[in-house]
Amino acid sequence: LGNGKAKQVVTFHNVTPEAFVPPAARELIRKSMRQIHMFSNVDEIWAVSRTNIDTLASQGVRTSHARVLPIVVDTSQRTPIADSPPEVVSVLFLGRFVPSKGVLDLLRAMAKVKAAGRVKFRLTMAGNQRYSDPAYLEQVKAAAAVLGESVDYRGEVTDVEKAELFRKADIFAIPSYHEGFCVPVVEALAAGCVPVGYAAHNLPRIFGGFGRLVPPGDIDALAEVLEDVCRMLARPGMPRVLYLDRGAMTARDHALALTAYLQTFT
């Protein structure tokens, strides 16, 4: 590429594994995986996360010239975790409707929470449908219909609507099997949400211990932790104590630690 004199830098945001895409897209994924082997020849690799450098290394790519350059996320509009417990806990999923996002896992987990009948919740589902898997999207809509009025299916939303959904949500649910970075987790944290999801790829790093993670694919564990966080947020009494993966935290300690963490993405 170029005249052979300029320095060459590549930014790497990861490639979705072939197992998580429709059959029609798999050849593109195979081409992408072959393409990343050229990264050994550039002057620098700017990976958006340490997870992405590990991915390159696992494919045999030389990574001595790679460094982490996180995506910049606007977290200037902060919303603290609500002081008063909600009567109905608002759970938000926001992302593409594809197998790698674990959307069906989330719906099956929420069905278990509803069947137990111990907490009141409302699940809002929003995301880009143009880049979603049409066949998978139909399965998602069918599973959402089973939950009836407990689900608010929005589909595509504007940036303004997205920001409002984050502000109103108590829990951000993201049971992904693969994430190279996951900007919505940072946006959710800034909006005062507790993220819940699978401990897969970059999610443990991007959560920063400020949420709750369970083993990928364990729908029973996902249901259990979703119910547990719903009960935690709906519990009356002060001071509020949050039980997260980094330990028990008062709301004040949580706010201070989270402020420092979010500086990573400015």
C-alpha positions in Angstrom: 0.0 0.0 0.0 1.2 3.6 -0.6 4.6 4.5 -2.0 6.5 2.4 0.5 7.9 5.4 2.4 5.0 6.3 4.8 4.6 4.7 8.2 1.7 2.3 8.3 -0.6 1.9 11.2 -3.7 -0.3 11.5 -6.5 0.0 14.0 -7.9 -3.3 15.1 -11.5 -3.7 16.5 -11.6 -7.5 16.2 -13.4 -9.9 13.9 -16.6 -11.7 14.9 -15.9 -15.5 15.0 -17.3 -17.5 12.1 -19.6 -19.5 14.4 -21.6 -16.4 15.3 -22.5 -15.2 11.8 -25.0 -16.3 9.2 -23.7 -18.8 6.6 -23.8 -16.1 3.9 -21.2 -14.0 5.9 -18.8 -16.8 6.7 -16.6 -16.4 3.6 -16.1 -12.7 4.5 -15.1 -13.7 8.0 -12.6 -16.2 6.6 -11.1 -13.5 4.4 -10.9 -11.1 7.4 -9.0 -13.7 9.4 -6.6 -14.2 6.5 -6.2 -10.4 6.2 -5.1 -9.9 9.8 -1.9 -11.8 9.1 -0.7 -8.8 7.1 -0.7 -6.8 10.4 2.8 -8.3 11.2 4.2 -6.1 8.4 2.8 -2.7 9.5 4.8 -0.3 11.7 2.2 -0.2 14.5 -1.0 -1.9 15.5 -3.4 0.2 17.6 -5.8 -2.3 19.2 -8.9 -0.9 21.0 -8.4 -3.4 23.9 -5.8 -5.8 25.3 -8.2 -8.5 24.4 -7.7 -7.7 20.7 -4.0 -7.9 21.0 -4.4 -11.3 22.6 -6.7 -12.3 19.7 -4.0 -11.4 17.2 -1.3 -13.2 19.1 -3.5 -16.3 19.2 -3.7 -16.2 15.4 0.1 -16.1 15.1 0.4 -12.4 14.4 3.5 -10.6 15.7 2.3 -8.2 18.4 5.5 -6.6 19.7 4.5 -3.4 17.8 1.0 -3.4 19.1 -0.4 -1.1 21.8 -3.8 -0.5 23.3 -5.6 2.7 22.2 -9.2 2.5 23.8 -12.1 4.0 21.9 -13.1 7.5 23.1 -16.5 7.5 24.7 -18.4 10.6 25.7 -19.2 10.2 29.4 -19.6 13.9 30.2 -23.3 13.5 30.9 -23.1 11.5 34.1 -26.2 10.0 35.8 -25.6 8.6 39.3 -27.3 5.3 40.4 -30.8 6.3 41.7 -31.1 7.0 45.4 -34.6 5.6 45.7 -35.3 2.0 44.7 -37.5 1.5 41.6 -40.9 -0.2 41.9 -40.3 -1.9 38.6 -36.6 -2.5 37.7 -35.8 -1.3 34.1 -33.5 -3.7 32.2 -32.1 -2.6 28.9 -30.6 -4.5 26.0 -29.0 -2.3 23.3 -27.1 -3.8 20.3 -27.4 -5.7 17.1 -29.8 -8.7 17.1 -27.2 -11.4 16.3 -26.2 -14.7 17.9 -22.9 -13.2 19.2 -24.9 -10.8 21.4 -26.7 -13.6 23.3 -30.1 -12.0 22.8 -32.0 -15.3 22.9 -30.1 -16.2 26.1 -31.2 -13.0 27.7 -34.9 -13.5 26.8 -34.8 -17.1 28.1 -33.1 -15.9 31.3 -35.7 -13.2 31.8 -38.5 -15.7 31.2 -37.1 -17.7 34.2 -37.0 -14.5 36.3 -40.6 -13.8 35.4 -41.7 -17.4 36.1 -40.1 -17.2 39.6 -42.3 -14.1 40.3 -40.0 -12.6 43.0 -39.2 -9.3 41.2 -40.9 -6.8 39.0 -39.0 -5.9 35.8 -39.5 -4.5 32.4 -37.1 -5.4 29.6 -36.5 -2.8 26.8 -34.8 -4.1 23.6 -33.3 -1.7 21.1 -30.7 -1.9 18.4 -29.7 -1.6 14.8 -31.9 -3.9 12.7 -30.2 -3.2 9.4 -27.0 -5.0 10.6 -28.9 -7.7 12.5 -29.4 -11.3 11.3 -32.9 -11.5 9.9 -33.5 -15.1 10.8 -32.2 -14.6 14.3 -34.3 -11.4 14.6 -37.4 -13.4 14.0 -36.5 -15.9 16.8 -35.9 -12.9 19.1 -39.3 -11.4 18.3 -41.0 -14.8 19.0 -39.2 -15.2 22.3 -40.0 -11.6 23.3 -43.7 -12.2 22.6 -43.7 -15.0 25.2 -42.8 -12.4 27.8 -45.8 -10.3 26.9 -46.0 -6.9 28.5 -42.7 -7.5 30.4 -40.9 -6.6 27.2 -40.8 -3.3 25.2 -39.4 -4.1 21.8 -38.1 -0.8 20.3 -35.8 -1.9 17.4 -34.0 1.1 15.9 -33.6 4.2 18.0 -32.1 7.6 17.5 -29.0 8.8 19.5 -31.3 11.0 21.6 -33.7 8.1 22.3 -30.7 5.9 23.1 -29.4 8.3 25.7 -32.8 8.5 27.3 -33.1 4.7 27.4 -29.7 4.6 29.2 -30.8 7.2 31.7 -34.0 5.4 32.5 -32.4 1.9 32.8 -31.3 0.3 36.1 -29.6 -2.7 34.5 -27.8 -3.0 31.2 -27.9 -6.6 30.0 -25.2 -7.7 27.6 -24.7 -11.5 27.5 -22.4 -11.4 24.5 -20.2 -14.3 23.5 -17.8 -12.0 21.7 -16.9 -8.3 22.1 -13.7 -6.6 20.9 -14.5 -3.5 23.0 -18.2 -2.8 23.7 -18.9 0.9 23.9 -22.4 0.5 25.3 -21.0 -0.8 28.6 -19.1 2.4 29.1 -22.2 4.5 28.2 -24.3 2.4 30.5 -21.9 2.9 33.5 -21.9 6.6 32.9 -25.7 6.6 32.9 -25.9 4.9 36.3 -26.7 1.4 35.1 -25.4 -1.9 36.6 -24.1 -4.0 33.7 -24.9 -7.8 33.7 -23.5 -10.2 31.2 -21.3 -13.1 30.2 -17.6 -13.2 31.1 -16.5 -13.5 27.5 -13.8 -11.8 25.5 -13.4 -8.1 26.4 -16.4 -7.9 28.8 -14.5 -8.7 32.0 -12.1 -5.9 31.1 -14.7 -3.3 30.1 -16.9 -4.0 33.1 -14.0 -3.1 35.4 -15.7 -5.0 38.2 -18.6 -2.5 38.2 -21.2 -5.1 37.2 -21.9 -8.8 37.5 -20.6 -11.5 35.1 -21.5 -15.2 34.7 -20.0 -18.0 32.6 -20.9 -17.7 28.9 -23.8 -19.8 27.9 -25.0 -20.5 31.5 -28.6 -19.2 31.2 -29.6 -20.4 34.7 -26.7 -18.4 36.2 -27.7 -15.4 34.0 -31.2 -15.6 35.3 -30.0 -15.9 38.9 -27.7 -12.9 38.7 -30.3 -10.8 36.9 -32.8 -11.5 39.6 -30.2 -10.9 42.3 -29.3 -7.5 40.9 -33.0 -6.6 40.5 -33.6 -7.4 44.1 -30.5 -5.4 45.1 -31.6 -2.3 43.3 -35.2 -2.6 44.5 -34.3 -3.1 48.1 -35.4 -0.2 50.4 -33.2 1.4 53.0 -30.2 3.7 53.2 -27.3 3.8 52.7 -27.5 1.9 49.5 -24.9 -0.9 49.2 -24.1 -2.4 45.8 -22.8 -5.9 45.6 -20.7 -6.1 42.5 -17.9 -8.2 41.1 -15.3 -5.8 42.7 -17.0 -6.2 46.1 -19.6 -4.4 48.3 -19.6 -0.7 47.7 -21.7 2.2 49.1 -23.2 4.5 46.4 -20.7 7.2 47.3 -17.7 4.9 47.0 -19.1 3.5 43.7 -19.4 7.0 42.3 -15.9 8.0 43.2 -14.3 4.8 41.8 -16.4 4.9 38.7 -15.4 8.5 38.0 -11.8 7.5 38.0 -12.5 4.4 35.8 -14.4 6.4 33.2 -11.4 8.8 32.7 -9.8 5.8 30.9 -12.1 6.5 27.9 -11.8 10.3 27.6 
